[in-house]
């Protein structure tokens, strides 16, 4: 009789010998591509932002083994139209959707992108339209302006996008895009890039040099608290706003039942004047507070959050006129409040 341990060892050896290599991930810092997206050169003093937390129903594409939206186009586009209607009612200038929000099969994806583009053109808006997978397996985040579409790329695959046995995981990228807009320098990152040392360091360095103003992290992420802690840390030490736009919940019935499945917690983080902190922090969900009901130190710069499971919009107005040099001495007469008109709006 062959011992089970012998079978296990043999199986491991066979698997190791049949692994197909995946595309190499660069070990260096990403290149930074600065995109001039402000032809007039004018700088706005404020920006109205609307970020969405929605459910994105996914399945696995049998051809690519990567995620794809499983809802029929009519049903899913109806949800997107509701979101855009909310953004229009709030007169939003920058609109943000979670990772995979445009991850449909090619023909339907073109229709969704056209929907976003038409809205951006008619309403003079910038839309971060989630992500999708291109034919070369790179994860693309369309950044839609009124007159054109740019592409940002996910730098590193998550564990759900790596496939060492089939070799069919996500193709990594090595370029971070910074969009120079009338609302400052926008830096979109996709999911795990926020907590990847190389991308994280690059954003912090750009911020210290006045070359990154608003970090936008779009996610489909079951580790939302880790991302909140990172965003709070970045905005404590650097002159930066950091936005996290996550999916409301993940796949599977267990995620639809648990009140805190790890998804959700879409948020805006930033450094506030002490006089503001109390009233805003009081609205944060209990999961971000300590046993005394106070906001946990790790989340001190989290300004507003959408709780897990909820499909909702978070809208607010950021003050872009705050003088942030020296960074640690933002006095009240230098442009506070940094954020105002915060609203939670349920998407029904």
Wavefront OBJ file of the C-alpha trace (Angstrom):
o trace
v 0.000 0.000 0.000
v 1.330 3.427 -0.957
v 1.322 5.922 1.873
v -0.841 9.050 1.365
v 2.225 11.195 2.043
v 4.043 9.545 -0.858
v 1.115 10.265 -3.192
v 1.068 13.888 -2.035
v 4.804 14.324 -2.634
v 4.528 12.776 -6.093
v 1.590 15.028 -6.965
v 3.485 18.127 -5.882
v 6.494 17.136 -8.009
v 4.280 16.579 -11.065
v 2.524 19.909 -10.595
v 5.788 21.775 -10.121
v 7.145 20.251 -13.305
v 4.089 21.275 -15.333
v 3.708 24.888 -14.236
v 3.475 27.288 -17.158
v 5.304 30.531 -16.416
v 3.207 33.664 -16.054
v 4.313 37.065 -17.346
v 7.121 38.492 -15.241
v 6.304 41.235 -12.752
v 8.797 44.077 -12.776
v 10.830 44.291 -9.582
v 11.528 48.006 -10.021
v 9.431 51.112 -9.506
v 6.755 51.747 -12.118
v 7.422 54.320 -14.793
v 5.275 57.436 -14.375
v 3.437 58.801 -17.400
v 2.170 62.369 -16.957
v -0.830 63.005 -19.210
v -1.745 66.605 -19.967
v -5.546 66.647 -19.756
v -6.117 70.338 -19.086
v -5.750 72.144 -22.420
v -6.865 75.534 -21.051
v -4.465 75.437 -18.111
v -7.160 76.747 -15.763
v -7.258 75.374 -12.214
v -10.553 74.901 -10.367
v -10.732 75.855 -6.690
v -13.092 72.983 -5.813
v -14.239 69.686 -7.309
v -17.525 67.842 -6.808
v -16.940 64.099 -6.657
v -19.414 61.234 -6.784
v -18.086 57.742 -6.053
v -20.216 54.625 -6.301
v -20.324 51.390 -4.344
v -22.386 48.839 -6.264
v -22.748 45.091 -6.614
v -21.012 43.785 -9.730
v -22.232 40.237 -10.479
v -19.293 38.230 -11.820
v -18.683 34.848 -13.327
v -15.588 33.296 -14.928
v -15.120 33.677 -18.659
v -14.505 30.121 -19.849
v -12.337 31.357 -22.721
v -9.978 33.520 -20.655
v -10.465 32.176 -17.105
v -10.732 35.807 -15.976
v -13.773 37.492 -14.379
v -16.593 38.861 -16.515
v -19.938 40.458 -15.615
v -22.701 37.871 -15.870
v -25.766 40.144 -15.824
v -27.557 40.787 -19.138
v -26.641 44.145 -20.666
v -30.111 45.629 -20.244
v -30.200 44.850 -16.528
v -26.654 45.991 -15.764
v -26.790 49.118 -17.927
v -29.990 50.061 -16.085
v -28.008 50.170 -12.834
v -25.262 52.256 -14.450
v -27.866 54.703 -15.787
v -29.297 55.098 -12.268
v -25.808 55.901 -11.006
v -25.217 58.474 -13.728
v -28.606 60.039 -13.017
v -27.554 60.458 -9.377
v -24.232 61.974 -10.427
v -26.014 64.445 -12.681
v -28.448 65.461 -9.948
v -25.458 66.193 -7.700
v -23.706 68.144 -10.490
v -20.666 65.914 -10.062
v -17.499 66.733 -11.973
v -15.522 63.549 -11.284
v -17.395 60.228 -11.169
v -15.823 57.007 -9.918
v -16.914 53.378 -10.329
v -15.329 50.290 -8.700
v -12.922 47.879 -10.341
v -14.541 45.556 -12.943
v -17.495 47.926 -13.464
v -16.951 47.765 -17.241
v -15.785 44.144 -17.359
v -18.258 42.819 -19.911
v -17.645 40.814 -23.060
v -16.339 42.911 -25.945
v -19.576 43.889 -27.699
v -21.449 44.744 -24.496
v -18.397 46.484 -23.064
v -18.277 48.830 -26.044
v -21.890 49.770 -25.374
v -21.187 50.475 -21.683
v -18.114 52.550 -22.539
v -20.195 54.482 -25.093
v -22.753 55.158 -22.362
v -20.035 56.582 -20.111
v -18.495 58.575 -22.932
v -21.801 60.112 -23.974
v -22.454 61.187 -20.382
v -18.958 62.666 -19.978
v -19.320 64.670 -23.184
v -22.798 65.985 -22.395
v -22.031 66.866 -18.772
v -18.386 67.952 -18.983
v -17.372 65.229 -16.522
v -14.441 62.901 -15.913
v -15.402 59.253 -15.338
v -13.202 56.509 -13.898
v -15.172 53.668 -15.473
v -13.997 50.636 -13.509
v -11.825 48.098 -15.336
v -11.916 45.319 -17.907
v -9.440 42.800 -19.341
v -7.986 43.461 -22.786
v -7.094 40.781 -25.329
v -3.503 40.802 -24.055
v -4.885 40.071 -20.558
v -3.901 43.443 -19.127
v -6.384 45.025 -16.723
v -7.415 48.391 -18.172
v -9.096 51.272 -16.345
v -10.763 53.630 -18.847
v -10.427 57.258 -17.751
v -13.071 59.078 -19.760
v -12.876 62.808 -20.450
v -15.458 64.843 -22.396
v -13.353 64.703 -25.550
v -11.266 61.537 -25.266
v -10.563 58.282 -23.418
v -7.256 57.449 -21.743
v -6.220 54.119 -20.249
v -4.612 53.412 -16.900
v -3.396 49.891 -16.121
v -3.374 47.622 -13.112
v 0.277 47.094 -12.239
v 0.118 43.848 -10.283
v -2.323 40.944 -10.278
v -4.161 40.009 -7.111
v -4.150 36.406 -5.912
v -7.458 35.985 -7.756
v -5.828 37.003 -11.045
v -2.726 34.835 -10.757
v -2.733 31.370 -12.287
v 0.619 29.665 -11.954
v -0.695 26.336 -13.217
v -2.470 27.455 -16.385
v -0.297 30.495 -17.102
v -3.464 32.449 -17.840
v -3.451 35.050 -15.136
v -3.580 38.812 -15.573
v -0.724 40.421 -17.492
v 1.023 42.969 -15.236
v 1.948 46.471 -16.346
v 4.834 48.761 -15.463
v 3.445 52.265 -16.031
v 1.498 54.494 -13.630
v -0.539 57.293 -15.209
v -0.975 60.743 -13.656
v -3.664 62.945 -15.220
v -2.964 66.680 -15.049
v -6.495 68.113 -14.977
v -8.216 71.332 -13.960
v -8.946 69.509 -10.677
v -5.289 68.843 -9.971
v -3.236 65.719 -10.541
v -5.411 62.588 -10.462
v -3.723 59.218 -9.899
v -5.951 56.165 -10.505
v -4.717 52.881 -9.010
v -6.418 49.510 -9.278
v -6.969 47.415 -6.144
v -3.764 45.762 -4.828
v -1.596 48.468 -6.374
v -2.539 50.653 -3.388
v -0.779 48.264 -1.000
v 2.053 47.269 -3.354
v 5.262 48.811 -2.047
v 6.508 50.074 -5.408
v 3.269 51.801 -6.475
v 2.592 53.085 -2.965
v 6.057 54.609 -2.651
v 5.726 56.217 -6.076
v 2.442 57.935 -5.166
v 3.833 59.194 -1.851
v 6.895 60.577 -3.605
v 4.803 62.271 -6.292
v 2.608 63.834 -3.606
v 5.592 65.263 -1.753
v 6.721 66.882 -5.001
v 3.296 68.419 -5.640
v 2.618 66.050 -8.538
v -0.246 64.005 -7.032
v -3.304 65.607 -5.447
v -6.076 62.999 -5.509
v -5.367 59.269 -5.336
v -8.254 57.168 -6.682
v -8.120 53.478 -5.737
v -10.806 51.403 -7.468
v -11.291 47.926 -6.028
v -13.173 44.657 -6.040
v -11.687 43.823 -2.729
v -12.442 41.554 0.266
v -9.749 43.241 2.396
v -11.290 46.690 2.606
v -10.041 47.568 6.090
v -6.425 47.024 5.075
v -6.944 49.478 2.222
v -8.592 52.015 4.521
v -5.661 51.829 6.921
v -3.219 52.416 4.072
v -5.196 55.349 2.670
v -5.492 56.910 6.134
v -1.751 56.539 6.651
v -0.938 58.133 3.294
v -3.135 61.156 3.940
v -1.664 61.591 7.419
v 1.856 61.955 6.091
v 1.320 63.445 2.647
v -0.629 66.375 1.106
v -3.114 64.096 -0.575
v -6.764 63.104 -0.735
v -7.256 59.340 -1.141
v -10.476 57.811 -2.470
v -11.394 54.130 -2.271
v -14.254 52.887 -4.467
v -15.013 49.237 -3.706
v -17.701 46.755 -4.706
v -20.582 46.507 -2.219
v -20.166 42.751 -1.730
v -18.425 39.792 -3.316
v -19.605 36.645 -5.079
v -21.291 33.838 -3.154
v -24.250 33.608 -0.825
v -22.062 33.904 2.278
v -21.050 37.416 1.219
v -24.686 38.401 0.763
v -25.507 37.295 4.311
v -22.567 38.576 6.357
v -22.895 42.210 7.386
v -19.126 42.698 7.084
v -17.767 40.289 4.492
v -14.649 42.334 3.865
v -16.100 44.126 0.843
v -17.588 47.618 0.808
v -16.214 50.429 3.003
v -15.779 52.735 0.027
v -14.413 55.967 1.468
v -12.846 59.375 1.152
v -9.776 59.995 3.326
v -7.868 63.188 3.938
v -6.345 65.423 6.580
v -8.963 67.612 8.252
v -8.776 70.592 10.539
v -9.346 69.362 14.139
v -12.572 71.364 14.392
v -14.072 69.239 11.605
v -13.012 65.801 12.721
v -15.532 65.181 15.505
v -18.717 65.768 13.552
v -17.539 63.743 10.564
v -15.988 60.884 12.527
v -19.192 60.388 14.498
v -20.843 59.106 11.325
v -18.296 56.345 10.696
v -19.526 52.736 11.083
v -18.931 50.905 14.341
v -16.483 48.480 12.698
v -13.956 51.337 12.444
v -14.209 52.267 16.129
v -12.547 50.944 19.262
v -14.217 49.481 22.344
v -14.900 52.984 23.683
v -16.767 54.028 20.560
v -13.940 56.278 19.393
v -12.566 56.109 15.876
v -9.620 53.709 15.890
v -6.256 55.422 15.412
v -5.673 53.519 12.170
v -8.743 55.180 10.621
v -8.305 58.738 11.916
v -8.197 60.251 8.434
v -11.226 58.375 7.119
v -13.767 61.136 6.556
v -16.812 59.290 5.215
v -17.630 55.661 4.402
v -20.291 53.535 2.726
v -20.971 50.449 4.838
v -20.588 46.942 3.354
v -23.508 45.464 1.398
v -25.004 48.864 0.613
v -25.311 50.086 -2.955
v -24.865 53.813 -2.616
v -23.154 56.966 -3.783
v -20.847 59.069 -1.663
v -20.775 62.677 -2.850
v -18.737 65.589 -1.538
v -16.864 68.713 -2.535
v -13.096 68.939 -2.091
v -11.322 72.238 -1.572
v -8.387 72.320 -3.991
v -7.185 75.731 -2.811
v -5.754 74.562 0.497
v -2.139 75.654 0.795
v -0.301 72.476 1.696
v 3.281 73.697 2.008
v 4.604 73.301 4.602
v 2.460 70.211 4.786
v 2.151 70.029 8.561
v 0.944 73.600 9.114
v -2.414 73.934 7.404
v -3.890 76.782 9.416
v -7.659 77.463 9.357
v -7.154 80.590 7.244
v -5.468 78.624 4.456
v -8.628 77.377 2.829
v -10.447 75.128 5.272
v -12.726 73.273 5.272
v -10.985 70.776 3.004
v -14.222 68.912 2.385
v -17.887 69.832 2.627
v -21.390 68.835 1.522
v -20.881 65.124 2.238
v -23.908 63.017 1.306
v -24.772 59.322 1.245
v -27.332 58.494 -1.453
v -28.831 55.016 -1.737
v -28.951 53.493 -5.227
v -32.269 51.682 -5.590
l 1 2 3 4 5 6 7 8 9 10 11 12 13 14 15 16 17 18 19 20 21 22 23 24 25 26 27 28 29 30 31 32 33 34 35 36 37 38 39 40 41 42 43 44 45 46 47 48 49 50 51 52 53 54 55 56 57 58 59 60 61 62 63 64 65 66 67 68 69 70 71 72 73 74 75 76 77 78 79 80 81 82 83 84 85 86 87 88 89 90 91 92 93 94 95 96 97 98 99 100 101 102 103 104 105 106 107 108 109 110 111 112 113 114 115 116 117 118 119 120 121 122 123 124 125 126 127 128 129 130 131 132 133 134 135 136 137 138 139 140 141 142 143 144 145 146 147 148 149 150 151 152 153 154 155 156 157 158 159 160 161 162 163 164 165 166 167 168 169 170 171 172 173 174 175 176 177 178 179 180 181 182 183 184 185 186 187 188 189 190 191 192 193 194 195 196 197 198 199 200 201 202 203 204 205 206 207 208 209 210 211 212 213 214 215 216 217 218 219 220 221 222 223 224 225 226 227 228 229 230 231 232 233 234 235 236 237 238 239 240 241 242 243 244 245 246 247 248 249 250 251 252 253 254 255 256 257 258 259 260 261 262 263 264 265 266 267 268 269 270 271 272 273 274 275 276 277 278 279 280 281 282 283 284 285 286 287 288 289 290 291 292 293 294 295 296 297 298 299 300 301 302 303 304 305 306 307 308 309 310 311 312 313 314 315 316 317 318 319 320 321 322 323 324 325 326 327 328 329 330 331 332 333 334 335 336 337 338 339 340 341 342 343 344 345 346 347 348
